[in-house]
Amino acid sequence: MPELPEVETVRRGVSPHLLDQTINAVTVRDTRLRWPVLDDLPQRLAGRTIRGVRRRAKYLLLELDRGHLMIHLGMSGRLYFVPAETPAGIHDHIDWQLGSGRVLRYTDPRRFGAVIWIDAEPNSHPLLVKLGPEPLSDDFSGDYLYQCARGRKIPVKSLLMDGHIVVGVGNIYANEALFMAGIRPDRAAGRISRARYQALVAASKAVLQKAIDQGGTTLRDFIGGDGKPGYFKQELQVYGRAGKPCPSCATPLKEIRLAQRSTVFCPRCQR
């Protein structure tokens, strides 16, 4: 599933081609996404102008001159541009025909994504209202995460991946940030010092920013909004490297399961 760096990469890729564009028409070929697409979505969007392209957590938000369109890429969703005459494939579910003559196309083989119309303030939407702060914002700090962890017995990795605590630190980047900070992923969240949480937040920000700069991490399905894969996979220190030498001390990396997710760490460097 695309995580925050991948979604931010898509946002950066499509934004220059969408800003101030008028949506001339919308073609919906299949409404059966994770949540059904509104039958009257083409009527709601026709003639609207795109004023902004934002991201909240893993959701893209197209700000129109009235209302918003919220897009989630799910497991295999992609947004990309095609010439207007390009025939649609079997998994090409929605087209937005723009004033520029280009078409923004949404394709999703697994149909786990979503295209949702929001008439009110997006942050009040049920999918967004309870989300934690953005990980690259000043609201996500070591002091904040330390306070969130007080009295918690859950593994620190689970805390870091809780979207009510902080959004967008998915499995890949949680593994990498914990390694960078030298913290075992299965350590009880409430037993970690404030100083170590400050190191973990700094590591999380550094890992996410580097992944964004390199266009995300392509493992299977992800392709950025510019049609190119992400290259952060080449920078991974622990994720997907179980049994291989730790890049710092050469100890074989260990893999465990936490909350049904693959978790790799160095038993020597992380404590």
Accessible surface in RSA format (square Angstrom, percent):
REM  Atomic radii and reference values for relative SASA: ProtOr
REM  Chains: A
REM  Algorithm: Lee & Richards
REM  Probe-radius: 1.40
REM  Slices: 20
REM RES _ NUM      All-atoms   Total-Side   Main-Chain    Non-polar    All polar
REM                ABS   REL    ABS   REL    ABS   REL    ABS   REL    ABS   REL
RES MET A   1   103.44  53.6  60.75  40.2  42.69 101.6  49.24  41.9  54.20  71.8
RES PRO A   2    10.02   7.3   6.11   5.6   3.91  14.2   7.90   6.5   2.12  13.2
RES GLU A   3    10.43   6.0  10.43   7.9   0.00   0.0   1.90   3.7   8.52   7.0
RES LEU A   4     0.21   0.1   0.21   0.1   0.00   0.0   0.21   0.1   0.00   0.0
RES PRO A   5     0.00   0.0   0.00   0.0   0.00   0.0   0.00   0.0   0.00   0.0
RES GLU A   6     3.48   2.0   3.48   2.6   0.00   0.0   1.54   3.0   1.93   1.6
RES VAL A   7     2.00   1.3   2.00   1.8   0.00   0.0   2.00   1.7   0.00   0.0
RES GLU A   8    12.84   7.4  12.84   9.7   0.00   0.0   3.03   5.9   9.80   8.0
RES THR A   9    20.18  14.4  16.76  17.0   3.42   8.1  18.31  24.6   1.87   2.8
RES VAL A  10     1.91   1.3   1.91   1.7   0.00   0.0   1.91   1.7   0.00   0.0
RES ARG A  11    55.95  23.5  55.95  28.5   0.00   0.0   3.93   5.4  52.02  31.5
RES ARG A  12   116.76  49.0 103.74  52.9  13.02  31.0  44.51  60.8  72.25  43.8
RES GLY A  13    19.90  24.5   0.00   N/A  19.90  24.5  13.60  37.3   6.30  14.1
RES VAL A  14     0.45   0.3   0.45   0.4   0.00   0.0   0.45   0.4   0.00   0.0
RES SER A  15    13.34  11.3  13.34  17.8   0.00   0.0   5.01  10.7   8.33  11.7
RES PRO A  16    94.68  69.0  63.94  58.3  30.74 111.8  70.29  58.0  24.39 151.6
RES HIS A  17    81.42  44.5  70.79  49.2  10.64  27.2  43.70  45.0  37.72  43.9
RES LEU A  18     0.53   0.3   0.53   0.4   0.00   0.0   0.53   0.4   0.00   0.0
RES LEU A  19    75.06  41.8  64.77  46.3  10.29  25.9  64.77  45.5  10.29  27.7
RES ASP A  20    99.14  69.4  80.46  80.1  18.69  44.2  26.66  62.7  72.48  72.3
RES GLN A  21    43.17  24.1  42.20  30.8   0.97   2.3   1.44   3.1  41.73  31.6
RES THR A  22    48.69  34.6  46.28  46.9   2.40   5.7  25.10  33.7  23.58  35.6
RES ILE A  23     0.33   0.2   0.33   0.2   0.00   0.0   0.33   0.2   0.00   0.0
RES ASN A  24    88.28  60.9  66.45  64.2  21.83  52.6  23.12  55.6  65.16  63.0
RES ALA A  25    36.47  33.5  34.83  53.8   1.64   3.7  36.47  51.4   0.00   0.0
RES VAL A  26    13.80   9.1   0.00   0.0  13.80  33.3   0.00   0.0  13.80  37.4
RES THR A  27    50.39  35.8  47.01  47.7   3.38   8.1  35.46  47.6  14.93  22.6
RES VAL A  28    37.27  24.5   8.38   7.6  28.89  69.6   8.38   7.3  28.89  78.4
RES ARG A  29   102.11  42.9  62.84  32.0  39.27  93.5  45.97  62.8  56.14  34.0
RES ASP A  30    24.51  17.2  19.79  19.7   4.72  11.2  12.83  30.2  11.69  11.7
RES THR A  31    47.02  33.4  44.79  45.4   2.22   5.3  21.61  29.0  25.41  38.4
RES ARG A  32   149.57  62.8 144.57  73.7   5.00  11.9  65.95  90.1  83.62  50.7
RES LEU A  33    13.69   7.6   0.00   0.0  13.69  34.4   0.00   0.0  13.69  36.8
RES ARG A  34   136.17  57.2 108.20  55.2  27.97  66.6  26.15  35.7 110.02  66.7
RES TRP A  35    89.19  35.8  88.78  43.0   0.41   1.0  60.15  32.1  29.03  47.1
RES PRO A  36   107.87  78.6  92.54  84.4  15.33  55.7  92.54  76.4  15.33  95.3
RES VAL A  37     3.83   2.5   0.09   0.1   3.74   9.0   0.22   0.2   3.61   9.8
RES LEU A  38    74.96  41.7  69.90  50.0   5.06  12.7  72.69  51.1   2.26   6.1
RES ASP A  39   130.52  91.4 103.12 102.6  27.40  64.8  39.57  93.1  90.95  90.7
RES ASP A  40    57.68  40.4  55.94  55.7   1.75   4.1  28.01  65.9  29.67  29.6
RES LEU A  41     1.02   0.6   1.02   0.7   0.00   0.0   1.02   0.7   0.00   0.0
RES PRO A  42    28.01  20.4  26.52  24.2   1.49   5.4  26.84  22.2   1.17   7.3
RES GLN A  43   131.28  73.4 108.45  79.3  22.82  54.3  62.87 133.8  68.40  51.9
RES ARG A  44    76.74  32.2  69.63  35.5   7.12  16.9  17.84  24.4  58.90  35.7
RES LEU A  45     0.00   0.0   0.00   0.0   0.00   0.0   0.00   0.0   0.00   0.0
RES ALA A  46    51.27  47.1  33.37  51.5  17.90  40.7  33.66  47.4  17.61  46.7
RES GLY A  47    51.29  63.2   0.00   N/A  51.29  63.2  30.38  83.4  20.90  46.8
RES ARG A  48    62.77  26.4  62.77  32.0   0.00   0.0   2.97   4.1  59.80  36.2
RES THR A  49    17.37  12.4  17.37  17.6   0.00   0.0   4.40   5.9  12.97  19.6
RES ILE A  50     1.69   1.0   1.69   1.3   0.00   0.0   1.69   1.2   0.00   0.0
RES ARG A  51   130.44  54.8 107.16  54.6  23.28  55.4  33.95  46.4  96.49  58.5
RES GLY A  52    10.23  12.6   0.00   N/A  10.23  12.6  10.23  28.1   0.00   0.0
RES VAL A  53     8.82   5.8   0.00   0.0   8.82  21.2   0.00   0.0   8.82  23.9
RES ARG A  54    95.05  39.9  92.46  47.1   2.59   6.2  55.33  75.6  39.71  24.1
RES ARG A  55    44.52  18.7  24.56  12.5  19.96  47.5   1.70   2.3  42.82  26.0
RES ARG A  56    43.47  18.3  43.47  22.2   0.00   0.0  16.04  21.9  27.43  16.6
RES ALA A  57     6.95   6.4   6.95  10.7   0.00   0.0   6.95   9.8   0.00   0.0
RES LYS A  58    43.50  21.2  43.12  26.5   0.38   0.9  20.30  18.3  23.20  24.7
RES TYR A  59    25.10  11.7  25.10  14.3   0.00   0.0   8.62   6.5  16.47  20.3
RES LEU A  60     0.68   0.4   0.68   0.5   0.00   0.0   0.68   0.5   0.00   0.0
RES LEU A  61     0.09   0.1   0.09   0.1   0.00   0.0   0.09   0.1   0.00   0.0
RES LEU A  62     2.94   1.6   2.94   2.1   0.00   0.0   2.94   2.1   0.00   0.0
RES GLU A  63    61.64  35.4  61.64  46.6   0.00   0.0   2.97   5.7  58.68  47.9
RES LEU A  64     8.17   4.5   0.08   0.1   8.08  20.3   0.08   0.1   8.08  21.8
RES ASP A  65    71.97  50.4  37.14  37.0  34.83  82.4  24.01  56.5  47.96  47.8
RES ARG A  66   105.73  44.4 100.28  51.1   5.45  13.0  65.37  89.3  40.37  24.5
RES GLY A  67    10.62  13.1   0.00   N/A  10.62  13.1   1.31   3.6   9.32  20.9
RES HIS A  68    26.28  14.4  26.28  18.3   0.00   0.0  22.78  23.5   3.50   4.1
RES LEU A  69     0.23   0.1   0.23   0.2   0.00   0.0   0.23   0.2   0.00   0.0
RES MET A  70     0.80   0.4   0.53   0.4   0.27   0.6   0.53   0.5   0.27   0.4
RES ILE A  71     0.55   0.3   0.07   0.1   0.48   1.2   0.07   0.0   0.48   1.3
RES HIS A  72    18.24  10.0  17.85  12.4   0.39   1.0   6.60   6.8  11.64  13.5
RES LEU A  73     4.85   2.7   4.27   3.1   0.58   1.5   4.27   3.0   0.58   1.6
RES GLY A  74     1.36   1.7   0.00   N/A   1.36   1.7   1.00   2.8   0.36   0.8
RES MET A  75    49.99  25.9  47.39  31.4   2.60   6.2  36.47  31.0  13.52  17.9
RES SER A  76    10.65   9.0   4.51   6.0   6.14  14.2   6.50  13.8   4.15   5.8
RES GLY A  77     5.63   6.9   0.00   N/A   5.63   6.9   0.00   0.0   5.63  12.6
RES ARG A  78    66.92  28.1  65.33  33.3   1.59   3.8  15.63  21.4  51.29  31.1
RES LEU A  79     4.14   2.3   1.53   1.1   2.60   6.5   1.53   1.1   2.60   7.0
RES TYR A  80    43.77  20.4  43.77  24.9   0.00   0.0  28.02  21.1  15.75  19.4
RES PHE A  81    30.66  15.3   8.16   5.1  22.50  58.5   8.16   4.9  22.50  64.4
RES VAL A  82    13.89   9.1  11.98  10.8   1.91   4.6  13.89  12.1   0.00   0.0
RES PRO A  83    80.89  59.0  73.85  67.3   7.04  25.6  80.16  66.2   0.73   4.5
RES ALA A  84    66.10  60.8  41.19  63.6  24.92  56.7  41.31  58.2  24.79  65.7
RES GLU A  85   142.20  81.6 114.59  86.7  27.60  65.7  75.81 146.6  66.39  54.2
RES THR A  86    44.76  31.8  36.26  36.8   8.50  20.3  33.23  44.6  11.52  17.4
RES PRO A  87   117.54  85.7  96.96  88.4  20.59  74.8 108.00  89.2   9.55  59.3
RES ALA A  88    43.66  40.1  10.38  16.0  33.28  75.7  10.70  15.1  32.96  87.3
RES GLY A  89    41.25  50.9   0.00   N/A  41.25  50.9  34.53  94.8   6.72  15.0
RES ILE A  90   156.60  89.1 122.90  91.6  33.69  81.2 133.88  96.4  22.72  61.6
RES HIS A  91    73.15  40.0  71.73  49.9   1.42   3.6  46.05  47.5  27.10  31.5
RES ASP A  92    12.86   9.0  11.35  11.3   1.51   3.6   0.00   0.0  12.86  12.8
RES HIS A  93     6.75   3.7   6.75   4.7   0.00   0.0   4.65   4.8   2.10   2.4
RES ILE A  94     0.00   0.0   0.00   0.0   0.00   0.0   0.00   0.0   0.00   0.0
RES ASP A  95     7.86   5.5   7.86   7.8   0.00   0.0   1.53   3.6   6.34   6.3
RES TRP A  96     2.22   0.9   2.22   1.1   0.00   0.0   2.22   1.2   0.00   0.0
RES GLN A  97    70.28  39.3  70.28  51.4   0.00   0.0  13.36  28.4  56.93  43.2
RES LEU A  98     3.68   2.0   0.62   0.4   3.06   7.7   0.62   0.4   3.06   8.2
RES GLY A  99    47.22  58.2   0.00   N/A  47.22  58.2  16.36  44.9  30.86  69.1
RES SER A 100    62.46  52.8  21.25  28.4  41.21  94.9  33.22  70.7  29.24  41.0
RES GLY A 101    44.31  54.6   0.00   N/A  44.31  54.6  36.33  99.7   7.98  17.9
RES ARG A 102    96.01  40.3  95.30  48.6   0.70   1.7  37.15  50.8  58.85  35.7
RES VAL A 103     4.72   3.1   4.72   4.3   0.00   0.0   4.72   4.1   0.00   0.0
RES LEU A 104     1.51   0.8   1.51   1.1   0.00   0.0   1.51   1.1   0.00   0.0
RES ARG A 105     6.51   2.7   6.51   3.3   0.00   0.0   0.00   0.0   6.51   3.9
RES TYR A 106     0.00   0.0   0.00   0.0   0.00   0.0   0.00   0.0   0.00   0.0
RES THR A 107    15.23  10.8  15.23  15.4   0.00   0.0   8.50  11.4   6.73  10.2
RES ASP A 108     0.00   0.0   0.00   0.0   0.00   0.0   0.00   0.0   0.00   0.0
RES PRO A 109    66.72  48.6  49.80  45.4  16.92  61.5  49.86  41.2  16.86 104.8
RES ARG A 110   101.14  42.5  83.51  42.6  17.62  42.0  34.17  46.7  66.97  40.6
RES ARG A 111    82.05  34.5  77.15  39.3   4.90  11.7   1.62   2.2  80.43  48.7
RES PHE A 112   105.16  52.6 104.56  64.8   0.59   1.5 104.56  63.4   0.59   1.7
RES GLY A 113     0.31   0.4   0.00   N/A   0.31   0.4   0.31   0.8   0.00   0.0
RES ALA A 114     0.68   0.6   0.68   1.1   0.00   0.0   0.68   1.0   0.00   0.0
RES VAL A 115     3.80   2.5   0.00   0.0   3.80   9.2   0.00   0.0   3.80  10.3
RES ILE A 116    29.16  16.6  26.20  19.5   2.96   7.1  29.16  21.0   0.00   0.0
RES TRP A 117    22.89   9.2   6.73   3.3  16.16  37.9   6.73   3.6  16.16  26.2
RES ILE A 118     9.50   5.4   6.80   5.1   2.70   6.5   9.50   6.8   0.00   0.0
RES ASP A 119    89.94  63.0  64.44  64.1  25.51  60.3  27.09  63.8  62.85  62.7
RES ALA A 120    66.09  60.8  52.06  80.3  14.02  31.9  63.63  89.6   2.46   6.5
RES GLU A 121    99.32  57.0  89.06  67.4  10.26  24.4  53.41 103.3  45.91  37.5
RES PRO A 122     0.80   0.6   0.80   0.7   0.00   0.0   0.80   0.7   0.00   0.0
RES ASN A 123    75.15  51.8  70.21  67.8   4.94  11.9  24.41  58.7  50.74  49.0
RES SER A 124    67.42  57.0  47.69  63.6  19.73  45.4  40.23  85.7  27.19  38.1
RES HIS A 125    36.82  20.1  32.11  22.3   4.70  12.0  23.83  24.6  12.99  15.1
RES PRO A 126   111.06  80.9  88.63  80.8  22.43  81.5  92.63  76.5  18.44 114.6
RES LEU A 127    49.76  27.7  39.50  28.3  10.26  25.8  42.44  29.8   7.32  19.7
RES LEU A 128     4.33   2.4   0.05   0.0   4.28  10.8   0.05   0.0   4.28  11.5
RES VAL A 129    83.01  54.6  58.90  53.3  24.11  58.1  60.18  52.3  22.83  61.9
RES LYS A 130   156.19  76.2 140.96  86.5  15.24  36.3  91.15  82.0  65.04  69.3
RES LEU A 131    46.41  25.8  29.01  20.8  17.39  43.7  29.01  20.4  17.39  46.8
RES GLY A 132     5.92   7.3   0.00   N/A   5.92   7.3   5.92  16.2   0.00   0.0
RES PRO A 133    26.71  19.5  16.82  15.3   9.89  36.0  25.91  21.4   0.80   5.0
RES GLU A 134    35.43  20.3  33.17  25.1   2.26   5.4  33.02  63.9   2.41   2.0
RES PRO A 135     0.59   0.4   0.59   0.5   0.00   0.0   0.59   0.5   0.00   0.0
RES LEU A 136    62.77  35.0  36.88  26.4  25.90  65.1  37.76  26.5  25.01  67.3
RES SER A 137    35.69  30.2  25.79  34.4   9.90  22.8  34.88  74.3   0.80   1.1
RES ASP A 138   140.63  98.5 117.92 117.4  22.71  53.7  39.64  93.3 100.98 100.7
RES ASP A 139   103.64  72.6  90.59  90.2  13.06  30.9  20.47  48.2  83.18  83.0
RES PHE A 140     1.03   0.5   0.00   0.0   1.03   2.7   0.00   0.0   1.03   2.9
RES SER A 141    41.37  35.0  38.88  51.9   2.49   5.7  31.74  67.6   9.63  13.5
RES GLY A 142     6.82   8.4   0.00   N/A   6.82   8.4   0.00   0.0   6.82  15.3
RES ASP A 143    67.86  47.5  66.61  66.3   1.25   3.0  20.44  48.1  47.42  47.3
RES TYR A 144    65.18  30.4  57.89  32.9   7.29  19.0  56.61  42.5   8.57  10.6
RES LEU A 145     0.15   0.1   0.15   0.1   0.00   0.0   0.15   0.1   0.00   0.0
RES TYR A 146    40.69  19.0  40.69  23.1   0.00   0.0   5.44   4.1  35.25  43.4
RES GLN A 147   104.69  58.5  90.95  66.5  13.75  32.7  42.23  89.9  62.46  47.4
RES CYS A 148    30.27  22.9  14.77  16.5  15.49  36.4   9.65  24.4  20.62  22.2
RES ALA A 149     0.00   0.0   0.00   0.0   0.00   0.0   0.00   0.0   0.00   0.0
RES ARG A 150    88.32  37.1  71.67  36.5  16.65  39.6  48.04  65.7  40.28  24.4
RES GLY A 151    75.11  92.6   0.00   N/A  75.11  92.6  44.15 121.2  30.95  69.3
RES ARG A 152    81.96  34.4  77.87  39.7   4.08   9.7  30.38  41.5  51.58  31.3
RES LYS A 153   187.60  91.5 167.69 102.9  19.92  47.4 110.46  99.4  77.15  82.2
RES ILE A 154    59.25  33.7  55.86  41.6   3.39   8.2  59.24  42.7   0.01   0.0
RES PRO A 155    35.78  26.1  35.37  32.2   0.41   1.5  35.68  29.5   0.10   0.6
RES VAL A 156     0.16   0.1   0.16   0.1   0.00   0.0   0.16   0.1   0.00   0.0
RES LYS A 157     2.70   1.3   2.70   1.7   0.00   0.0   1.36   1.2   1.34   1.4
RES SER A 158    31.62  26.7  21.11  28.2  10.51  24.2  21.11  44.9  10.52  14.7
RES LEU A 159     0.20   0.1   0.20   0.1   0.00   0.0   0.20   0.1   0.00   0.0
RES LEU A 160     0.35   0.2   0.33   0.2   0.01   0.0   0.33   0.2   0.01   0.0
RES MET A 161    52.67  27.3  27.08  17.9  25.59  60.9  24.33  20.7  28.34  37.5
RES ASP A 162    40.27  28.2  32.41  32.3   7.86  18.6  15.16  35.7  25.11  25.0
RES GLY A 163    26.77  33.0   0.00   N/A  26.77  33.0  18.70  51.3   8.06  18.1
RES HIS A 164   118.46  64.7 103.37  71.9  15.08  38.6  73.07  75.3  45.39  52.8
RES ILE A 165    18.75  10.7  18.75  14.0   0.00   0.0  18.75  13.5   0.00   0.0
RES VAL A 166     1.02   0.7   0.00   0.0   1.02   2.4   0.00   0.0   1.02   2.8
RES VAL A 167     2.29   1.5   1.57   1.4   0.73   1.7   2.29   2.0   0.00   0.0
RES GLY A 168     9.89  12.2   0.00   N/A   9.89  12.2   0.69   1.9   9.20  20.6
RES VAL A 169     4.49   3.0   0.46   0.4   4.03   9.7   0.89   0.8   3.60   9.8
RES GLY A 170     7.22   8.9   0.00   N/A   7.22   8.9   7.19  19.7   0.04   0.1
RES ASN A 171     4.36   3.0   3.94   3.8   0.42   1.0   0.89   2.1   3.48   3.4
RES ILE A 172    12.14   6.9  12.14   9.0   0.00   0.0  12.14   8.7   0.00   0.0
RES TYR A 173     0.89   0.4   0.71   0.4   0.19   0.5   0.71   0.5   0.19   0.2
RES ALA A 174     0.00   0.0   0.00   0.0   0.00   0.0   0.00   0.0   0.00   0.0
RES ASN A 175     2.13   1.5   0.00   0.0   2.13   5.1   1.68   4.0   0.45   0.4
RES GLU A 176     6.15   3.5   4.35   3.3   1.80   4.3   1.47   2.8   4.68   3.8
RES ALA A 177     0.17   0.2   0.17   0.3   0.00   0.0   0.17   0.2   0.00   0.0
RES LEU A 178     0.71   0.4   0.71   0.5   0.00   0.0   0.71   0.5   0.00   0.0
RES PHE A 179    22.57  11.3  15.61   9.7   6.95  18.1  15.61   9.5   6.95  19.9
RES MET A 180   111.52  57.8  79.65  52.7  31.87  75.9  74.54  63.4  36.98  49.0
RES ALA A 181    19.91  18.3   0.00   0.0  19.91  45.3   5.53   7.8  14.38  38.1
RES GLY A 182    17.40  21.5   0.00   N/A  17.40  21.5  15.85  43.5   1.56   3.5
RES ILE A 183     0.06   0.0   0.06   0.0   0.00   0.0   0.06   0.0   0.00   0.0
RES ARG A 184    67.65  28.4  67.65  34.5   0.00   0.0  21.38  29.2  46.28  28.0
RES PRO A 185     1.65   1.2   1.65   1.5   0.00   0.0   1.65   1.4   0.00   0.0
RES ASP A 186    49.47  34.7  30.72  30.6  18.76  44.3  10.80  25.4  38.67  38.6
RES ARG A 187    89.84  37.7  82.08  41.8   7.77  18.5  15.26  20.9  74.58  45.2
RES ALA A 188    25.98  23.9  20.12  31.0   5.87  13.3  21.25  29.9   4.73  12.5
RES ALA A 189     0.00   0.0   0.00   0.0   0.00   0.0   0.00   0.0   0.00   0.0
RES GLY A 190    19.61  24.2   0.00   N/A  19.61  24.2   4.73  13.0  14.88  33.3
RES ARG A 191   184.32  77.4 163.45  83.3  20.87  49.7  52.95  72.4 131.37  79.6
RES ILE A 192     2.69   1.5   0.00   0.0   2.69   6.5   1.23   0.9   1.46   4.0
RES SER A 193    55.59  47.0  44.17  58.9  11.42  26.3  48.86 104.0   6.73   9.4
RES ARG A 194    96.46  40.5  94.71  48.3   1.76   4.2  35.33  48.3  61.14  37.1
RES ALA A 195    69.17  63.6  59.21  91.4   9.96  22.6  60.39  85.0   8.78  23.3
RES ARG A 196    43.25  18.2  41.23  21.0   2.02   4.8  32.17  44.0  11.08   6.7
RES TYR A 197     0.00   0.0   0.00   0.0   0.00   0.0   0.00   0.0   0.00   0.0
RES GLN A 198    83.91  46.9  77.03  56.3   6.88  16.4  25.91  55.2  58.00  44.0
RES ALA A 199    45.98  42.3  34.65  53.5  11.33  25.8  42.69  60.1   3.30   8.7
RES LEU A 200     0.05   0.0   0.05   0.0   0.00   0.0   0.05   0.0   0.00   0.0
RES VAL A 201     6.42   4.2   6.42   5.8   0.00   0.0   6.42   5.6   0.00   0.0
RES ALA A 202    60.04  55.2  50.40  77.8   9.64  21.9  55.54  78.2   4.50  11.9
RES ALA A 203     4.86   4.5   2.10   3.2   2.76   6.3   4.32   6.1   0.54   1.4
RES SER A 204     0.96   0.8   0.00   0.0   0.96   2.2   0.96   2.0   0.00   0.0
RES LYS A 205    52.21  25.5  51.26  31.5   0.95   2.3  48.01  43.2   4.20   4.5
RES ALA A 206    49.86  45.8  35.86  55.3  14.00  31.8  45.38  63.9   4.48  11.9
RES VAL A 207     5.37   3.5   3.91   3.5   1.46   3.5   5.37   4.7   0.00   0.0
RES LEU A 208     0.39   0.2   0.39   0.3   0.00   0.0   0.39   0.3   0.00   0.0
RES GLN A 209    68.18  38.1  68.18  49.8   0.00   0.0  36.82  78.4  31.35  23.8
RES LYS A 210    97.41  47.5  94.60  58.0   2.81   6.7  54.19  48.8  43.22  46.0
RES ALA A 211     0.00   0.0   0.00   0.0   0.00   0.0   0.00   0.0   0.00   0.0
RES ILE A 212     8.95   5.1   1.45   1.1   7.50  18.1   1.45   1.0   7.50  20.3
RES ASP A 213    98.48  69.0  62.28  62.0  36.20  85.6  27.99  65.9  70.49  70.3
RES GLN A 214    52.42  29.3  41.27  30.2  11.14  26.5  26.96  57.4  25.46  19.3
RES GLY A 215    16.73  20.6   0.00   N/A  16.73  20.6  15.07  41.4   1.66   3.7
RES GLY A 216     0.00   0.0   0.00   N/A   0.00   0.0   0.00   0.0   0.00   0.0
RES THR A 217     5.22   3.7   0.00   0.0   5.22  12.4   0.00   0.0   5.22   7.9
RES THR A 218    29.19  20.8  25.83  26.2   3.35   8.0  25.83  34.7   3.35   5.1
RES LEU A 219    63.85  35.6  41.47  29.7  22.38  56.3  41.67  29.3  22.18  59.7
RES ARG A 220   178.34  74.9 142.19  72.5  36.15  86.1  68.56  93.7 109.78  66.5
RES ASP A 221    57.35  40.2  41.42  41.2  15.93  37.7  14.96  35.2  42.39  42.3
RES PHE A 222    16.69   8.4  10.89   6.7   5.81  15.1  14.53   8.8   2.17   6.2
RES ILE A 223    46.08  26.2  42.09  31.4   3.99   9.6  42.09  30.3   3.99  10.8
RES GLY A 224     0.72   0.9   0.00   N/A   0.72   0.9   0.31   0.9   0.41   0.9
RES GLY A 225     6.92   8.5   0.00   N/A   6.92   8.5   0.11   0.3   6.81  15.3
RES ASP A 226    88.89  62.3  55.82  55.6  33.07  78.2  37.70  88.7  51.19  51.1
RES GLY A 227    41.17  50.8   0.00   N/A  41.17  50.8  17.63  48.4  23.54  52.7
RES LYS A 228   126.64  61.8 123.89  76.0   2.75   6.6  67.86  61.1  58.78  62.6
RES PRO A 229    50.17  36.6  46.02  42.0   4.15  15.1  46.13  38.1   4.04  25.1
RES GLY A 230     4.37   5.4   0.00   N/A   4.37   5.4   0.00   0.0   4.37   9.8
RES TYR A 231   121.29  56.6 120.68  68.7   0.61   1.6  91.29  68.6  30.00  37.0
RES PHE A 232     6.69   3.3   6.69   4.1   0.00   0.0   6.69   4.1   0.00   0.0
RES LYS A 233    99.95  48.8  91.56  56.2   8.39  20.0  46.53  41.9  53.42  56.9
RES GLN A 234   134.92  75.4  98.11  71.7  36.81  87.6  64.63 137.6  70.29  53.3
RES GLU A 235    57.81  33.2  52.02  39.4   5.79  13.8   4.18   8.1  53.63  43.8
RES LEU A 236    19.30  10.7   7.78   5.6  11.51  28.9   7.78   5.5  11.51  31.0
RES GLN A 237    71.16  39.8  70.01  51.2   1.15   2.7  23.16  49.3  48.00  36.4
RES VAL A 238     0.00   0.0   0.00   0.0   0.00   0.0   0.00   0.0   0.00   0.0
RES TYR A 239    45.34  21.2  42.43  24.1   2.90   7.6  11.50   8.6  33.84  41.7
RES GLY A 240    60.88  75.1   0.00   N/A  60.88  75.1  33.43  91.7  27.45  61.5
RES ARG A 241    55.95  23.5  55.69  28.4   0.26   0.6  16.75  22.9  39.20  23.8
RES ALA A 242    42.76  39.3  19.73  30.4  23.03  52.4  20.05  28.2  22.71  60.2
RES GLY A 243    55.69  68.7   0.00   N/A  55.69  68.7  30.68  84.2  25.01  56.0
RES LYS A 244   108.99  53.2 107.27  65.8   1.73   4.1  60.16  54.1  48.84  52.0
RES PRO A 245    78.08  56.9  76.14  69.4   1.95   7.1  76.65  63.3   1.44   8.9
RES CYS A 246     4.58   3.5   0.00   0.0   4.58  10.8   0.00   0.0   4.58   4.9
RES PRO A 247    69.80  50.9  25.35  23.1  44.45 161.6  37.43  30.9  32.37 201.2
RES SER A 248    85.42  72.2  44.33  59.2  41.08  94.6  25.75  54.8  59.67  83.6
RES CYS A 249    37.36  28.3  13.47  15.0  23.89  56.1  22.87  58.0  14.48  15.6
RES ALA A 250    68.62  63.1  53.87  83.1  14.75  33.5  54.57  76.8  14.05  37.2
RES THR A 251    32.79  23.3  27.83  28.2   4.96  11.8  24.18  32.5   8.61  13.0
RES PRO A 252    87.26  63.6  83.26  75.9   4.00  14.5  83.31  68.8   3.95  24.5
RES LEU A 253     5.68   3.2   0.00   0.0   5.68  14.3   0.00   0.0   5.68  15.3
RES LYS A 254   101.45  49.5  96.25  59.1   5.21  12.4  53.16  47.8  48.30  51.4
RES GLU A 255    86.43  49.6  60.62  45.9  25.81  61.4  16.85  32.6  69.58  56.8
RES ILE A 256    40.03  22.8  33.11  24.7   6.91  16.7  40.03  28.8   0.00   0.0
RES ARG A 257   153.89  64.6 129.32  65.9  24.57  58.5  63.48  86.8  90.41  54.8
RES LEU A 258    24.84  13.8  22.54  16.1   2.30   5.8  23.74  16.7   1.11   3.0
RES ALA A 259    70.26  64.6  41.33  63.8  28.92  65.8  50.17  70.7  20.08  53.2
RES GLN A 260   147.19  82.3 135.79  99.2  11.40  27.1  60.16 128.1  87.03  66.0
RES ARG A 261   102.06  42.9 100.92  51.4   1.14   2.7  27.53  37.6  74.54  45.2
RES SER A 262    25.32  21.4  23.40  31.2   1.92   4.4  17.38  37.0   7.95  11.1
RES THR A 263     0.00   0.0   0.00   0.0   0.00   0.0   0.00   0.0   0.00   0.0
RES VAL A 264     2.97   2.0   1.83   1.7   1.15   2.8   1.83   1.6   1.15   3.1
RES PHE A 265     0.07   0.0   0.07   0.0   0.00   0.0   0.07   0.0   0.00   0.0
RES CYS A 266     0.00   0.0   0.00   0.0   0.00   0.0   0.00   0.0   0.00   0.0
RES PRO A 267    57.58  42.0  35.81  32.6  21.77  79.1  36.12  29.8  21.46 133.4
RES ARG A 268   172.60  72.5 146.83  74.8  25.78  61.4  42.30  57.8 130.31  79.0
RES CYS A 269    44.85  33.9  23.37  26.1  21.48  50.5  18.26  46.3  26.59  28.7
RES GLN A 270     1.62   0.9   0.63   0.5   0.99   2.4   0.00   0.0   1.62   1.2
RES ARG A 271   166.73  70.0 163.81  83.5   2.91   6.9  62.71  85.7 104.01  63.0
END  Absolute sums over single chains surface
CHAIN  1 A    12236.1       9625.2       2610.9       6384.9       5851.2
END  Absolute sums over all chains
TOTAL         12236.1       9625.2       2610.9       6384.9       5851.2
